[in-house]
Amino acid sequence: MTVIVFILWFANICFDTLGQTAFKYAAIAPNNRNGWYYWVDLFSNYWLWIGIASYVAEFLLWLAFLSQVPLSQGILLGSINIIVLMLVGRILFQEKLTRFRLIGMFCITIGVVLVGAS
C-alpha cells in the first residue's frame, strides 16, 4: 500500500467514524420525541450537520481512495470501519461488545490485514 493510499484510507476511516458518531449524538439528543417536534429538534442540532459534512468529506475521500486501488480490495479495506465504530460505540455510548461481536471483529481484522498485505 502506497503512502497516498494509506492516507486516503485512514482519512476515510476518520471521517466515517466522525459522521456515524455525530449521527448517533444527533439521534439521541432531542428531548422532545413527539412527532414533528423531534424532527425540528433534530435538524437544529449541530451534530446532524457535522455528520452530513463528514459524510460529504468521506464520499470525496472514498472516490479518491477507489481511484487508487481495485474495487474488491477497497471494499475489503473499508470494512475496518465496522471495527472502529464498534469500539467507539463501546467507549462513547457504553454499547456492549458481546463474545460474538468480538469474534466478528477479530475475523474482520484478520481479513483486512490479509487484504492490506496483498
Z-matrix of the N, CA and C atoms (Angstrom, degrees):
N
C 1 1.445
C 2 1.526 1 107.85
N 3 1.316 2 116.59 1 127.12
C 4 1.460 3 120.43 2 179.54
C 5 1.525 4 110.06 3 -74.79
N 6 1.314 5 115.61 4 167.83
C 7 1.458 6 121.11 5 -178.73
C 8 1.526 7 110.50 6 -62.83
N 9 1.332 8 117.18 7 -44.46
C 10 1.476 9 119.93 8 -178.82
C 11 1.523 10 111.19 9 -63.98
N 12 1.324 11 117.62 10 -39.24
C 13 1.470 12 120.82 11 177.82
C 14 1.526 13 109.62 12 -64.51
N 15 1.320 14 117.23 13 -42.96
C 16 1.466 15 120.54 14 178.78
C 17 1.522 16 110.81 15 -62.69
N 18 1.322 17 117.77 16 -43.50
C 19 1.472 18 121.55 17 179.65
C 20 1.525 19 110.47 18 -62.84
N 21 1.331 20 117.15 19 -44.93
C 22 1.464 21 120.48 20 178.53
C 23 1.526 22 111.05 21 -62.97
N 24 1.318 23 116.56 22 -41.86
C 25 1.466 24 121.96 23 179.85
C 26 1.529 25 110.37 24 -63.78
N 27 1.322 26 116.67 25 -47.93
C 28 1.461 27 121.15 26 -178.88
C 29 1.531 28 111.02 27 -64.85
N 30 1.326 29 117.61 28 -42.79
C 31 1.468 30 121.08 29 178.76
C 32 1.524 31 110.56 30 -63.65
N 33 1.329 32 116.17 31 -38.47
C 34 1.456 33 120.08 32 177.74
C 35 1.526 34 110.88 33 -62.36
N 36 1.324 35 116.89 34 -43.52
C 37 1.465 36 121.07 35 177.51
C 38 1.531 37 110.41 36 -60.74
N 39 1.317 38 116.47 37 -44.37
C 40 1.468 39 120.53 38 -178.90
C 41 1.524 40 111.68 39 -62.91
N 42 1.333 41 118.00 40 -46.85
C 43 1.459 42 120.37 41 -178.86
C 44 1.527 43 112.07 42 -70.16
N 45 1.334 44 117.62 43 -34.86
C 46 1.459 45 119.62 44 176.00
C 47 1.522 46 110.26 45 -64.76
N 48 1.316 47 116.53 46 -43.51
C 49 1.464 48 120.96 47 179.37
C 50 1.523 49 111.05 48 -64.19
N 51 1.315 50 116.85 49 -44.07
C 52 1.462 51 120.51 50 177.59
C 53 1.528 52 110.48 51 -61.56
N 54 1.323 53 116.90 52 -44.31
C 55 1.461 54 120.54 53 -179.37
C 56 1.518 55 112.53 54 -63.08
N 57 1.321 56 116.94 55 -47.95
C 58 1.469 57 120.49 56 179.94
C 59 1.525 58 111.27 57 -63.39
N 60 1.326 59 116.50 58 -41.22
C 61 1.457 60 120.79 59 179.53
C 62 1.528 61 110.79 60 -65.93
N 63 1.314 62 116.70 61 -42.40
C 64 1.466 63 120.58 62 178.08
C 65 1.527 64 110.77 63 -63.10
N 66 1.331 65 117.69 64 -40.99
C 67 1.463 66 120.27 65 177.86
C 68 1.523 67 111.28 66 -63.89
N 69 1.315 68 117.53 67 -38.10
C 70 1.466 69 120.79 68 177.83
C 71 1.526 70 110.01 69 -64.14
N 72 1.345 71 116.91 70 -46.84
C 73 1.464 72 120.11 71 177.26
C 74 1.528 73 110.90 72 -59.71
N 75 1.330 74 116.73 73 -42.22
C 76 1.464 75 120.35 74 179.83
C 77 1.524 76 111.02 75 -63.92
N 78 1.320 77 117.27 76 -38.68
C 79 1.461 78 121.06 77 -176.86
C 80 1.526 79 112.80 78 -69.82
N 81 1.325 80 116.88 79 -31.67
C 82 1.468 81 119.12 80 -176.67
C 83 1.526 82 112.58 81 -97.22
N 84 1.327 83 118.20 82 -7.34
C 85 1.462 84 120.98 83 -174.16
C 86 1.527 85 115.33 84 -76.26
N 87 1.337 86 120.65 85 -41.05
C 88 1.470 87 118.71 86 -174.54
C 89 1.526 88 112.33 87 -58.96
N 90 1.326 89 114.94 88 132.45
C 91 1.457 90 120.48 89 179.10
C 92 1.522 91 111.51 90 -80.68
N 93 1.307 92 116.20 91 -35.49
C 94 1.456 93 120.77 92 -178.39
C 95 1.527 94 108.72 93 -90.98
N 96 1.309 95 117.19 94 113.24
C 97 1.465 96 122.25 95 -176.16
C 98 1.525 97 112.51 96 -103.48
N 99 1.309 98 117.59 97 17.53
C 100 1.458 99 121.02 98 -176.81
C 101 1.521 100 111.69 99 -94.97
N 102 1.324 101 115.79 100 105.35
C 103 1.460 102 123.47 101 171.33
C 104 1.512 103 115.64 102 48.31
N 105 1.307 104 114.92 103 -121.24
C 106 1.462 105 123.69 104 -173.91
C 107 1.525 106 111.73 105 -59.88
N 108 1.326 107 118.19 106 -35.56
C 109 1.471 108 121.40 107 -176.72
C 110 1.526 109 112.23 108 -65.03
N 111 1.307 110 115.72 109 -31.61
C 112 1.472 111 118.97 110 175.48
C 113 1.520 112 110.20 111 -59.92
N 114 1.329 113 116.26 112 -46.22
C 115 1.463 114 120.51 113 -177.24
C 116 1.524 115 111.80 114 -69.25
N 117 1.314 116 117.21 115 -35.47
C 118 1.469 117 120.19 116 175.91
C 119 1.529 118 109.70 117 -63.88
N 120 1.337 119 115.97 118 -46.53
C 121 1.466 120 119.64 119 177.13
C 122 1.522 121 111.62 120 -62.10
N 123 1.318 122 116.11 121 -40.96
C 124 1.461 123 120.78 122 -178.38
C 125 1.526 124 111.18 123 -61.75
N 126 1.341 125 116.76 124 -47.00
C 127 1.465 126 119.21 125 -176.97
C 128 1.521 127 113.37 126 -74.56
N 129 1.320 128 117.18 127 -12.15
C 130 1.464 129 119.29 128 174.91
C 131 1.529 130 111.72 129 -95.44
N 132 1.315 131 116.55 130 1.00
C 133 1.461 132 121.61 131 -178.99
C 134 1.530 133 110.16 132 -86.10
N 135 1.313 134 116.56 133 127.39
C 136 1.467 135 120.09 134 -178.02
C 137 1.528 136 112.48 135 -65.19
N 138 1.350 137 118.57 136 -24.98
C 139 1.465 138 120.24 137 178.40
C 140 1.520 139 111.53 138 -62.54
N 141 1.316 140 116.84 139 -36.15
C 142 1.465 141 119.60 140 178.44
C 143 1.523 142 110.55 141 -61.10
N 144 1.309 143 116.67 142 -42.99
C 145 1.467 144 120.88 143 -177.31
C 146 1.528 145 111.52 144 -73.40
N 147 1.316 146 117.10 145 -31.67
C 148 1.468 147 120.21 146 172.64
C 149 1.523 148 109.33 147 -63.76
N 150 1.331 149 116.60 148 -42.74
C 151 1.459 150 120.91 149 177.86
C 152 1.517 151 112.54 150 -61.75
N 153 1.325 152 116.57 151 -44.37
C 154 1.463 153 120.29 152 179.65
C 155 1.529 154 110.61 153 -64.07
N 156 1.328 155 117.10 154 -45.49
C 157 1.472 156 120.80 155 178.64
C 158 1.528 157 110.54 156 -62.00
N 159 1.327 158 117.08 157 -39.50
C 160 1.465 159 120.50 158 178.34
C 161 1.521 160 111.21 159 -63.93
N 162 1.324 161 116.39 160 -38.77
C 163 1.458 162 119.68 161 179.53
C 164 1.523 163 112.11 162 -68.88
N 165 1.320 164 117.17 163 -34.52
C 166 1.464 165 120.03 164 175.88
C 167 1.526 166 109.37 165 -64.36
N 168 1.332 167 116.72 166 -46.83
C 169 1.467 168 120.83 167 178.03
C 170 1.520 169 110.65 168 -62.14
N 171 1.332 170 116.73 169 -42.96
C 172 1.462 171 120.30 170 179.44
C 173 1.531 172 111.26 171 -62.48
N 174 1.313 173 116.90 172 -40.66
C 175 1.469 174 121.43 173 178.88
C 176 1.529 175 110.40 174 -58.61
N 177 1.318 176 116.72 175 -45.85
C 178 1.464 177 120.45 176 -179.65
C 179 1.535 178 111.09 177 -66.86
N 180 1.330 179 115.88 178 -41.40
C 181 1.463 180 119.52 179 177.52
C 182 1.529 181 111.28 180 -65.27
N 183 1.320 182 116.61 181 -37.96
C 184 1.461 183 121.00 182 179.58
C 185 1.531 184 110.62 183 -64.00
N 186 1.332 185 116.56 184 -42.07
C 187 1.468 186 119.66 185 176.88
C 188 1.525 187 110.91 186 -61.83
N 189 1.320 188 116.46 187 -43.39
C 190 1.467 189 120.06 188 178.69
C 191 1.527 190 110.59 189 -64.16
N 192 1.329 191 116.92 190 -41.59
C 193 1.459 192 121.91 191 178.76
C 194 1.530 193 110.63 192 -62.18
N 195 1.334 194 116.47 193 -47.13
C 196 1.467 195 119.90 194 -178.87
C 197 1.527 196 112.65 195 -67.05
N 198 1.327 197 116.80 196 -22.47
C 199 1.466 198 118.77 197 176.85
C 200 1.533 199 111.29 198 -73.59
N 201 1.341 200 116.34 199 -13.78
C 202 1.462 201 121.25 200 -176.82
C 203 1.528 202 114.37 201 -104.02
N 204 1.345 203 117.16 202 -18.69
C 205 1.468 204 120.75 203 -176.25
C 206 1.524 205 109.74 204 -130.81
N 207 1.333 206 117.56 205 157.45
C 208 1.457 207 120.17 206 173.85
C 209 1.536 208 110.35 207 -62.35
N 210 1.311 209 117.04 208 148.07
C 211 1.460 210 122.01 209 -177.14
C 212 1.529 211 111.82 210 -56.27
N 213 1.331 212 116.83 211 -45.74
C 214 1.469 213 119.49 212 -177.88
C 215 1.527 214 111.58 213 -61.55
N 216 1.300 215 117.76 214 -37.81
C 217 1.463 216 121.39 215 178.33
C 218 1.533 217 110.22 216 -72.51
N 219 1.310 218 116.98 217 -41.76
C 220 1.467 219 121.00 218 -179.23
C 221 1.515 220 112.64 219 -61.75
N 222 1.319 221 116.51 220 -43.86
C 223 1.464 222 120.38 221 179.63
C 224 1.524 223 110.72 222 -63.40
N 225 1.310 224 116.76 223 -43.30
C 226 1.462 225 119.71 224 179.80
C 227 1.526 226 111.81 225 -66.33
N 228 1.324 227 117.12 226 -41.29
C 229 1.464 228 119.65 227 177.51
C 230 1.526 229 111.14 228 -66.16
N 231 1.324 230 116.01 229 -33.04
C 232 1.460 231 120.05 230 178.73
C 233 1.515 232 113.69 231 -67.53
N 234 1.321 233 117.39 232 -18.96
C 235 1.462 234 120.06 233 -178.33
C 236 1.526 235 113.18 234 -69.35
N 237 1.317 236 117.79 235 -10.88
C 238 1.465 237 120.30 236 176.41
C 239 1.529 238 110.61 237 -63.91
N 240 1.342 239 116.78 238 -21.45
C 241 1.468 240 120.83 239 176.98
C 242 1.522 241 111.24 240 -56.54
N 243 1.328 242 116.84 241 -34.25
C 244 1.457 243 120.88 242 -179.91
C 245 1.525 244 110.24 243 -59.91
N 246 1.301 245 116.05 244 -43.91
C 247 1.463 246 120.53 245 -178.65
C 248 1.520 247 110.83 246 -68.06
N 249 1.318 248 116.10 247 -45.68
C 250 1.468 249 120.05 248 179.92
C 251 1.525 250 109.96 249 -59.42
N 252 1.320 251 117.11 250 -43.34
C 253 1.460 252 120.19 251 -178.91
C 254 1.530 253 112.38 252 -68.64
N 255 1.315 254 117.15 253 -34.72
C 256 1.467 255 119.00 254 175.93
C 257 1.527 256 110.59 255 -64.17
N 258 1.323 257 116.89 256 -40.35
C 259 1.462 258 120.51 257 178.75
C 260 1.524 259 111.56 258 -68.51
N 261 1.319 260 116.75 259 -41.43
C 262 1.465 261 120.73 260 177.19
C 263 1.528 262 110.21 261 -63.81
N 264 1.337 263 116.72 262 -41.32
C 265 1.464 264 120.17 263 176.85
C 266 1.512 265 112.27 264 -60.38
N 267 1.314 266 115.97 265 -37.93
C 268 1.470 267 120.52 266 177.78
C 269 1.524 268 110.76 267 -66.78
N 270 1.322 269 116.60 268 -44.34
C 271 1.469 270 121.20 269 -175.73
C 272 1.527 271 111.78 270 -72.65
N 273 1.325 272 117.56 271 -48.34
C 274 1.465 273 120.81 272 -173.05
C 275 1.525 274 114.04 273 -87.40
N 276 1.336 275 117.10 274 -32.62
C 277 1.461 276 119.75 275 -172.86
C 278 1.528 277 113.11 276 -117.77
N 279 1.329 278 117.06 277 7.71
C 280 1.459 279 123.26 278 179.44
C 281 1.538 280 112.47 279 53.49
N 282 1.331 281 116.26 280 36.25
C 283 1.459 282 120.76 281 176.56
C 284 1.524 283 109.21 282 -75.04
N 285 1.315 284 116.52 283 150.13
C 286 1.456 285 121.47 284 -175.12
C 287 1.523 286 112.02 285 -81.12
N 288 1.318 287 114.76 286 140.31
C 289 1.460 288 121.44 287 171.08
C 290 1.520 289 106.62 288 -108.46
N 291 1.309 290 115.49 289 97.24
C 292 1.463 291 119.97 290 -179.28
C 293 1.520 292 110.49 291 -75.70
N 294 1.306 293 115.56 292 170.71
C 295 1.464 294 120.68 293 179.68
C 296 1.530 295 110.61 294 -59.01
N 297 1.337 296 116.82 295 -42.67
C 298 1.463 297 119.62 296 -179.20
C 299 1.528 298 111.96 297 -67.99
N 300 1.308 299 117.42 298 -35.51
C 301 1.469 300 120.38 299 176.21
C 302 1.530 301 110.07 300 -65.51
N 303 1.311 302 116.58 301 -41.79
C 304 1.469 303 119.97 302 178.31
C 305 1.529 304 111.37 303 -64.08
N 306 1.328 305 117.02 304 -40.08
C 307 1.465 306 120.17 305 176.72
C 308 1.526 307 109.84 306 -63.70
N 309 1.326 308 116.40 307 -43.08
C 310 1.466 309 120.35 308 177.38
C 311 1.521 310 112.25 309 -61.62
N 312 1.332 311 116.27 310 -42.10
C 313 1.461 312 120.11 311 177.70
C 314 1.525 313 110.82 312 -61.55
N 315 1.322 314 116.49 313 -41.66
C 316 1.461 315 121.08 314 178.59
C 317 1.531 316 110.30 315 -61.76
N 318 1.322 317 117.32 316 -45.65
C 319 1.470 318 121.00 317 -179.26
C 320 1.529 319 111.35 318 -63.77
N 321 1.331 320 116.62 319 -42.08
C 322 1.468 321 120.24 320 178.21
C 323 1.519 322 110.03 321 -63.52
N 324 1.318 323 117.01 322 -43.54
C 325 1.465 324 120.99 323 179.71
C 326 1.523 325 111.19 324 -59.88
N 327 1.323 326 116.81 325 -46.10
C 328 1.469 327 120.21 326 178.28
C 329 1.525 328 110.05 327 -60.72
N 330 1.320 329 117.25 328 -42.69
C 331 1.459 330 120.48 329 179.14
C 332 1.518 331 112.59 330 -62.87
N 333 1.324 332 116.80 331 -42.98
C 334 1.461 333 120.04 332 179.53
C 335 1.526 334 110.31 333 -65.85
N 336 1.316 335 117.69 334 -40.46
C 337 1.462 336 120.94 335 178.05
C 338 1.523 337 110.17 336 -62.05
N 339 1.322 338 117.13 337 -44.25
C 340 1.473 339 120.30 338 -179.95
C 341 1.528 340 111.78 339 -64.81
N 342 1.328 341 116.30 340 -41.92
C 343 1.472 342 119.62 341 179.01
C 344 1.519 343 110.66 342 -68.39
N 345 1.333 344 116.83 343 -42.59
C 346 1.461 345 120.79 344 -179.66
C 347 1.524 346 112.68 345 -64.53
N 348 1.319 347 116.20 346 -31.32
C 349 1.461 348 120.33 347 -179.10
C 350 1.529 349 112.57 348 -78.28
N 351 1.332 350 116.24 349 -16.72
C 352 1.475 351 118.14 350 -175.98
C 353 1.504 352 112.54 351 -81.41
